[in-house]
């Protein structure tokens, strides 16, 4: 799965490729297994790291670089609050590609991001089907 995911990211987002970050790794003070992630964020001038492993990115290790970290559900909930129409449209497009209803697509997403799915469903007055 990881190889497939990386291949798809490279194919669909070639502009997201970051090079020349390796020399920054020794300067990073977050968890050693994720220092390469912070180094890439620094090199890319990113302001935010979205991760499911938030404990590997303590604020004290990010502050010197002007970077913060958040989890996926919080990030998506914030995006929804800022642009609900865009998020619902993207959800609809995902549903269409998967030949599902938007409610089914959100329910499937809710398997890994239950707080986000519950929030959007409540906002839209949707009852999510069991998946």
C-alpha positions in Angstrom: 0.0 0.0 0.0 2.8 2.4 0.9 4.4 2.0 -2.5 1.1 2.5 -4.3 0.4 5.6 -2.3 3.8 7.1 -3.0 3.5 6.3 -6.7 0.1 8.0 -6.9 1.3 11.1 -5.0 4.2 11.4 -7.3 2.0 10.9 -10.4 -0.8 13.3 -9.3 1.3 16.0 -7.4 4.7 16.2 -9.1 5.1 19.8 -8.0 5.1 18.5 -4.4 8.4 16.8 -4.7 11.0 18.4 -2.4 14.8 17.9 -2.8 17.8 19.2 -1.0 16.4 18.7 2.5 18.9 16.1 3.7 21.4 18.6 5.2 18.6 19.9 7.4 17.9 16.6 9.1 20.7 16.9 11.8 19.2 20.3 12.8 15.8 18.9 13.5 15.0 18.1 17.2 11.7 16.2 16.8 11.4 12.4 17.0 14.4 10.9 15.1 12.2 8.7 12.9 10.4 11.7 11.6 13.2 14.3 11.3 13.2 13.9 7.5 9.5 15.0 7.5 10.4 18.2 9.4 13.4 18.8 7.2 11.2 18.6 4.1 8.7 21.0 5.6 11.5 23.4 6.4 13.0 23.2 2.9 9.5 23.7 1.4 8.7 26.7 3.6 5.7 24.9 4.9 3.7 26.3 7.7 1.9 23.1 8.7 2.6 19.4 9.0 -0.5 17.2 8.8 0.2 13.9 10.5 -1.4 11.0 12.3 1.6 10.8 14.6 1.4 14.2 16.2 3.5 13.2 19.2 6.6 13.0 16.9 6.3 16.7 16.3 6.3 18.6 19.6 5.7 22.3 19.4 9.2 23.1 20.9 10.8 21.3 17.9 8.7 23.2 15.4 8.6 26.7 16.8 12.1 27.7 15.7 11.1 27.0 12.1 7.7 28.7 12.3 5.9 25.4 11.6 3.0 23.8 13.5 1.5 20.3 13.3 -2.0 19.0 13.4 -3.9 15.8 12.9 -5.8 14.9 9.7 -9.3 15.2 11.3 -8.6 18.7 12.7 -7.1 19.8 9.4 -10.1 18.6 7.4 -12.5 20.1 10.0 -10.8 23.4 9.6 -11.0 23.2 5.9 -14.7 22.4 6.1 -15.2 25.4 8.4 -13.4 27.7 5.9 -14.9 26.3 2.7 -17.7 23.9 3.2 -18.8 24.0 -0.4 -15.4 23.0 -1.7 -15.1 20.1 0.8 -18.6 18.8 0.0 -17.8 19.1 -3.8 -14.6 17.1 -3.3 -16.5 14.6 -1.3 -19.0 14.3 -4.1 -16.3 13.8 -6.7 -14.7 11.1 -4.6 -18.1 9.4 -4.2 -18.8 9.6 -8.0 -15.4 8.0 -8.8 -16.1 5.2 -6.4 -19.7 4.8 -7.5 -21.0 5.7 -4.0 -23.3 8.3 -2.6 -21.7 11.2 -0.9 -23.0 9.8 2.4 -21.4 6.5 1.7 -18.1 8.1 0.8 -18.2 10.1 4.0 -19.1 7.0 6.1 -16.1 5.2 4.5 -13.8 8.2 5.4 -15.3 8.0 8.9 -13.6 4.7 9.4 -10.3 6.4 9.7 -11.5 10.0 10.6 -14.6 9.5 12.7 -14.7 12.9 14.3 -14.4 14.7 10.9 -17.1 12.5 9.3 -19.4 13.0 12.3 -18.9 16.7 12.2 -19.7 17.0 8.5 -22.7 14.7 8.7 -24.1 16.7 11.6 -23.6 20.0 9.7 -25.3 18.6 6.6 -28.0 16.7 8.4 -26.9 13.5 6.9 -27.4 10.1 8.5 -24.4 8.0 7.6 -25.0 4.5 6.5 -23.2 1.5 8.1 -20.2 0.5 6.0 
